[in-house]
Amino acid sequence: MKQERMKKDFRSTNNRTRGNSVRRNKEQTEAMKAEKPVRKAMLSFEDMKQQLTAWVENEHIPGKFQAWFTADAIPEHSDWRIVKTYRGQQESLSIETPARGMDTPELITRVFEQLKKEHLHIFKKALRQIWFRAVGDGHFALLAQVNLRGRFSAHGYKTFVDFLQRTCPEVISCHHIQCMPDITFDPAGTTPVKVEVKSAFGSDFMPIGGTGISMHVLDWAPKIRDAWMGLPSRIEKAIHPNREDCFFEFYSGSSFVSASLASQFKKVVSMDCREYAMLSSRLNARNAVDENMKFIRGHVEQDFFSKFFGKSENEGRWTFYFNLPEGEPLAQGVVQAAALSRPERILLQTSDLEIASRTIKQFRNESYMLRKSIPLYLEAGSGKFEVLFLFVPDRAGLLGQNPAQKTHSRNVQRPQERIYRQNSVKNPHFTQGTPTFKQRKG
């Protein structure tokens, strides 16, 4: 009896153990599946053309669509990243490419192989990511996000920096960064975060190609630089500015477009709310040859336009350039306030076609016609595109909402409606009169 009881207990214990292990394996499998991001199919260049054409037809977008603006993506002119990834409890480093199919530069491969060495094991464990921020001429500025919480990890970081200075002449600077709260840093991120940055070597600012314009190492720029560096020239060709015109760039970032066009305008102003955009823009304003550049830190809101353009010193022929952040529309009332400032041109750049449709209708309601539309493929191979729209005032009243006509129509005294009454007793039921000859003929 005791032996049979012991066998039953053993079998039940074994079954419970096997069942628990199966449940654990199932939970781990589900957790691993949950960690895998959902990958959307990347659009090809032809797919994007078809998508834009279908949108134009469905939304009845007016105006002329010009040729696509793009440039070949060069790996050495693009941002790369070495990032730590997790699969269950296992962690490893991987190289994140700016676009699919792009060949990895030799520098990124060299640094990636160096991190595998045993003497950097503790540094590698503490590492979150390394950003290789492209200057645009083959050089890079490095951002190392790593938790240096002990002397061993700090020593590993120093050893890594020595390696960069000895063997990587392509690296012009290296900075150690940490985020509060502790999240992965992204120059294009929208989550409010405080970033602590400390330079190991090099400047806090990096040049943008050979343009003579700079940006802070933490500031935003497209991952692929080639087409972006040619964007100011494309804007100039689209608007043909007069030397007495003024230019205002909203959501300016480093004010790269404003600084590039400063010599073509009498006055240039840029606006952004972020600290690093302020640092970049003020440096570029100080370096402007004509000293005609100004930066304002703030949010693009309705009240700003009446305050700024209500001053006599800000009168002139203005061109507004709204470079909308991804997925964000203009704030409520901004379209009306911008139109009331009577700019000579309005440029709107967005990657969201739904927002574009809504904003085009808003500007048309404010008597601004859509004159040109320029599709922009700034990051070739990424599957993402933007459109640059050019609006001009409807001076001829083609929209039926000319400001002079609207003012005149408010003064027109419309005749009052006459109400005819009759005794309902005389007409107790519905009767249909005999149609006349004209009514019968339609």
C-alpha positions in Angstrom: 0.0 0.0 0.0 2.8 2.4 0.9 4.6 1.7 -2.4 1.4 2.3 -4.4 0.7 5.5 -2.5 4.3 6.7 -3.1 4.0 5.9 -6.8 0.8 7.9 -7.1 2.3 10.9 -5.2 5.4 10.7 -7.5 3.2 10.6 -10.6 1.1 13.5 -9.5 4.1 15.6 -8.6 5.7 14.8 -11.9 2.6 15.7 -13.8 2.3 19.0 -11.9 6.0 19.8 -12.6 5.5 18.9 -16.3 2.4 21.1 -16.4 4.1 24.0 -14.8 7.0 23.8 -17.2 4.6 23.7 -20.2 2.8 26.8 -18.8 6.1 28.6 -18.3 7.3 27.8 -21.8 4.0 29.0 -23.2 4.2 32.2 -21.2 7.8 32.8 -22.3 6.8 32.2 -25.9 3.9 34.6 -25.7 6.1 37.2 -24.0 8.7 36.9 -26.8 6.0 37.3 -29.4 4.7 40.4 -27.6 8.1 41.9 -27.6 8.5 41.6 -31.3 7.4 44.9 -32.9 4.8 44.8 -35.7 6.5 45.4 -39.0 4.6 47.2 -41.6 5.4 46.6 -45.3 7.7 49.3 -46.5 6.4 51.2 -49.6 8.5 51.2 -52.7 9.0 54.4 -54.7 6.3 53.3 -57.2 3.9 52.5 -54.3 4.3 56.0 -53.0 3.7 57.6 -56.4 0.5 55.6 -56.7 -0.6 56.5 -53.2 -0.1 60.2 -53.8 -1.9 60.0 -57.2 -4.9 58.2 -55.6 -5.0 60.8 -52.8 -5.0 63.7 -55.3 -7.9 62.2 -57.3 -10.0 61.2 -54.3 -9.6 64.5 -52.5 -9.8 66.7 -55.6 -6.6 68.5 -54.7 -6.1 71.6 -56.9 -2.9 73.1 -58.2 0.0 71.8 -60.1 2.1 68.8 -58.8 5.7 69.1 -59.8 8.4 66.5 -60.1 9.5 64.5 -57.1 12.5 65.9 -55.2 14.9 63.4 -53.9 18.6 62.3 -54.0 20.5 59.0 -53.7 21.1 57.9 -50.2 24.9 57.6 -49.3 25.6 55.4 -46.3 28.4 57.7 -45.0 25.9 60.7 -45.1 23.3 58.9 -42.9 22.7 58.4 -39.2 23.4 54.8 -37.9 22.8 53.2 -34.6 24.2 50.3 -32.5 21.4 49.4 -30.1 20.8 46.8 -27.5 17.9 44.4 -28.2 16.2 41.9 -26.0 14.8 38.4 -26.6 13.3 37.1 -23.5 16.1 37.4 -20.9 18.8 37.4 -23.5 20.3 40.7 -24.7 22.5 41.5 -27.6 23.8 44.4 -29.7 22.6 44.9 -33.3 23.2 47.5 -36.1 20.1 49.6 -37.1 20.3 50.8 -40.7 18.7 54.1 -41.8 17.1 52.3 -44.8 16.8 48.7 -46.0 19.4 47.4 -48.3 22.0 50.1 -47.4 25.6 48.9 -47.1 27.1 49.4 -43.6 30.1 51.8 -43.5 33.4 50.3 -42.4 33.4 52.6 -39.3 30.2 51.2 -37.9 31.4 47.6 -38.5 34.8 48.4 -36.9 33.2 49.8 -33.7 30.7 46.9 -33.6 33.5 44.4 -33.7 35.4 46.3 -31.0 32.4 46.0 -28.6 32.6 42.2 -28.8 36.0 42.1 -27.2 36.3 40.7 -23.7 38.0 43.7 -22.1 34.8 45.8 -22.9 32.4 43.2 -21.5 31.2 45.3 -18.6 31.0 48.4 -20.7 28.9 46.5 -23.2 26.5 45.3 -20.5 26.0 48.9 -19.4 25.6 50.2 -22.9 22.1 51.1 -24.2 22.9 52.5 -27.6 25.4 54.4 -29.8 24.2 57.0 -32.3 26.5 57.7 -35.3 25.2 61.2 -36.3 26.3 62.0 -39.9 27.9 65.3 -40.6 27.3 64.9 -44.3 30.8 64.7 -45.5 31.8 61.2 -44.3 32.5 62.2 -40.7 30.3 61.3 -37.6 29.6 62.6 -34.1 29.0 59.8 -31.6 26.4 59.7 -28.8 27.0 56.9 -26.3 24.0 56.2 -24.0 25.5 54.1 -21.2 24.8 53.8 -17.4 28.2 54.4 -15.8 27.4 53.2 -12.2 30.7 51.8 -11.2 34.4 52.2 -11.8 34.6 49.1 -14.0 32.0 50.5 -16.5 33.6 53.9 -16.3 37.0 52.4 -17.1 35.4 50.5 -20.0 34.0 53.8 -21.4 37.4 55.5 -21.1 39.0 52.5 -22.9 36.3 52.8 -25.7 37.0 56.5 -26.1 40.7 55.9 -26.4 40.0 53.3 -29.1 37.9 55.9 -31.1 40.6 58.6 -30.8 43.4 56.2 -31.9 41.8 54.3 -34.7 38.7 56.2 -35.9 39.7 59.5 -37.6 36.1 59.7 -39.1 34.7 60.5 -35.6 34.9 64.2 -34.8 33.3 64.1 -31.4 32.0 61.7 -28.7 29.5 62.5 -26.0 28.2 60.4 -23.1 24.4 60.9 -22.6 21.9 59.8 -20.0 18.1 60.4 -20.0 15.7 61.1 -17.1 13.4 59.2 -17.1 15.6 56.3 -18.2 14.4 55.8 -21.8 16.2 55.3 -25.1 17.2 58.7 -26.5 15.9 59.7 -29.9 16.5 63.1 -31.5 13.1 62.9 -33.1 11.3 61.7 -29.9 8.3 63.6 -28.7 8.3 62.3 -25.1 9.5 65.0 -22.6 12.9 64.0 -21.3 15.9 65.6 -19.7 19.1 64.6 -21.3 22.4 65.0 -19.5 25.3 65.2 -22.0 29.1 65.2 -21.3 31.7 65.6 -24.0 34.6 63.1 -24.0 36.2 64.9 -26.9 35.1 67.3 -29.7 32.6 70.1 -29.9 28.9 70.1 -28.8 28.1 71.3 -32.4 28.5 69.5 -35.6 28.8 71.0 -39.1 26.1 70.2 -41.8 28.2 69.1 -44.8 30.1 72.0 -46.3 27.3 74.5 -45.9 29.0 76.5 -43.1 25.9 75.8 -41.0 25.9 73.8 -37.7 23.6 72.0 -35.4 23.8 70.7 -31.8 24.7 67.0 -31.5 21.3 66.4 -29.8 19.2 68.3 -32.3 16.9 66.8 -34.9 17.8 66.1 -38.5 16.6 63.5 -41.0 18.5 60.2 -40.7 19.5 60.5 -44.4 21.1 63.8 -45.1 21.6 64.0 -48.9 18.2 65.3 -50.1 17.7 67.4 -47.0 20.9 69.4 -47.6 19.5 70.3 -51.1 16.0 71.3 -49.8 16.7 75.0 -49.3 17.8 75.3 -52.9 14.6 73.6 -54.0 12.5 75.9 -51.9 14.2 79.0 -53.5 13.4 77.7 -57.0 9.8 77.2 -56.0 9.1 80.7 -54.6 11.6 82.9 -56.5 12.1 85.4 -53.6 12.8 89.1 -53.9 15.7 90.5 -52.0 13.3 92.8 -50.1 11.1 89.9 -49.0 11.2 88.4 -45.5 11.2 84.7 -44.5 9.7 83.1 -41.3 10.4 79.4 -40.6 8.1 77.7 -38.0 9.2 74.4 -36.3 12.6 75.3 -37.5 14.9 72.8 -35.6 18.4 74.0 -36.2 17.1 76.6 -38.7 19.1 75.0 -41.5 16.6 76.2 -44.2 16.5 79.7 -42.8 20.2 80.0 -42.5 20.7 78.6 -46.0 18.2 81.2 -47.5 19.3 84.2 -45.3 21.3 85.8 -48.1 18.2 85.8 -50.4 15.9 87.7 -48.0 16.0 91.1 -46.2 15.1 89.5 -42.9 14.9 85.9 -41.7 13.2 84.7 -38.5 12.9 81.1 -37.2 10.9 79.7 -34.3 11.0 76.4 -32.3 10.2 75.4 -28.7 13.0 73.0 -28.0 16.3 73.9 -26.2 18.6 72.2 -28.7 16.9 74.0 -31.6 17.5 77.3 -29.8 21.2 76.5 -29.3 21.7 75.5 -32.9 19.7 78.5 -34.3 21.4 81.1 -32.2 24.8 79.9 -33.3 23.7 80.0 -36.9 22.3 83.5 -36.4 25.6 84.7 -35.0 27.4 83.3 -38.0 25.0 84.8 -40.6 27.0 86.9 -43.1 24.3 89.6 -43.4 23.4 89.6 -39.7 19.7 89.5 -40.7 18.7 86.3 -38.8 16.7 86.1 -35.6 15.5 83.1 -33.5 12.4 83.1 -31.3 11.8 80.3 -28.8 8.1 79.4 -28.3 5.1 77.5 -29.5 3.3 78.1 -32.8 0.0 79.4 -31.5 -2.8 81.7 -32.6 -2.0 84.6 -30.4 1.6 84.9 -31.6 0.8 86.2 -35.0 -1.2 89.3 -33.9 1.5 90.2 -31.4 4.5 89.8 -33.7 3.0 91.2 -37.0 1.1 93.9 -35.2 4.5 95.7 -34.7 5.5 98.3 -37.3 9.1 96.9 -37.5 7.7 93.5 -38.6 5.8 94.8 -41.6 6.8 93.5 -45.0 6.3 90.9 -47.7 6.6 87.7 -45.7 6.9 84.0 -46.7 5.7 81.6 -44.0 7.2 78.1 -43.9 5.4 75.6 -41.7 7.5 72.3 -41.5 5.1 70.2 -39.4 6.4 67.6 -37.1 5.4 64.0 -38.1 1.7 63.4 -37.4 1.0 66.8 -35.9 -1.4 69.4 -37.4 -1.3 73.2 -37.0 -2.7 74.3 -33.7 -6.3 75.5 -33.5 -6.7 79.0 -35.0 -3.2 79.2 -36.5 -4.4 79.0 -40.1 -6.8 81.9 -39.6 -4.2 83.9 -37.7 -1.5 83.3 -40.3 -3.9 84.3 -43.1 -4.9 87.5 -41.3 -1.1 88.5 -41.2 -1.4 88.6 -45.1 1.9 86.8 -46.0 2.9 86.9 -49.7 3.4 83.1 -49.7 2.7 80.2 -47.3 4.7 77.0 -47.5 3.3 73.9 -45.7 5.4 70.7 -45.4 3.8 67.5 -44.0 4.0 63.7 -44.2 0.4 63.2 -43.3 -2.0 63.3 -46.2 -5.1 63.5 -44.0 -3.7 66.6 -42.2 -2.8 68.0 -45.6 -6.4 67.6 -46.9 -7.8 69.4 -43.9 -5.3 72.2 -43.9 -5.7 72.9 -47.6 -9.4 73.4 -47.1 -8.7 75.7 -44.2 -6.4 77.9 -46.2 -8.8 78.0 -49.1 -11.5 79.2 -46.7 -9.1 82.0 -45.8 -8.7 83.0 -49.5 -5.3 81.3 -50.1 -5.0 79.3 -53.3 -2.9 76.2 -53.6 -0.4 77.1 -56.4 2.2 74.3 -56.3 2.7 70.9 -54.7 6.2 69.3 -54.5 6.5 65.7 -53.4 9.6 65.2 -51.3 11.4 61.9 -50.8 14.0 63.2 -48.4 15.1 59.8 -47.0 15.4 57.6 -50.0 14.8 53.9 -49.1 12.9 54.7 -45.9 9.4 54.3 -47.4 8.4 57.7 -46.1 7.6 60.8 -48.1 6.4 64.4 -47.5 4.7 67.0 -49.7 5.6 70.7 -49.8 2.5 72.9 -50.6 2.8 76.5 -51.8 -0.2 78.8 -51.2 -0.6 82.4 -52.5 -3.4 85.0 -51.9 -6.5 84.8 -54.1 -6.4 88.4 -55.3 -8.5 87.7 -58.3 -11.3 86.2 -56.3 -11.2 82.9 -58.0 -12.3 81.1 -54.8 -15.3 83.4 -54.5 -14.0 84.7 -51.2 -11.9 87.7 -52.2 -11.4 89.8 -49.0 -12.8 93.0 -50.8 -15.8 91.1 -51.9 -16.3 89.6 -48.5 -16.2 93.0 -46.9 -18.7 94.4 -49.5 -21.1 91.5 -49.0 -21.4 92.3 -45.3 -22.9 95.7 -46.1 -25.6 94.4 -48.4 -29.1 94.8 -47.0 -30.9 91.6 -48.0 -34.7 92.0 -48.5 -36.8 90.6 -45.6 -38.8 87.5 -46.2 -42.6 88.2 -46.5 -44.8 85.8 -44.7 -48.2 85.2 -46.4 -51.0 84.0 -44.2 -54.3 82.5 -45.2 -57.3 81.1 -43.4 -56.8 77.3 -43.0 -60.5 76.8 -43.0 -60.7 77.8 -46.7 -58.1 75.1 -47.6 -59.0 72.1 -45.5 -57.0 69.5 -47.4 -54.0 69.3 -49.7 -54.7 70.2 -53.4 -52.4 70.2 -56.3 -52.9 72.9 -58.9 -52.8 72.1 -62.6 -49.2 72.6 -63.9 -48.5 75.2 -66.5 -47.1 74.5 -70.0 -43.6 75.6 -68.9 -43.7 73.4 -65.8 -44.7 70.4 -67.8 -41.9 71.0 -70.3 -39.3 71.1 -67.3 
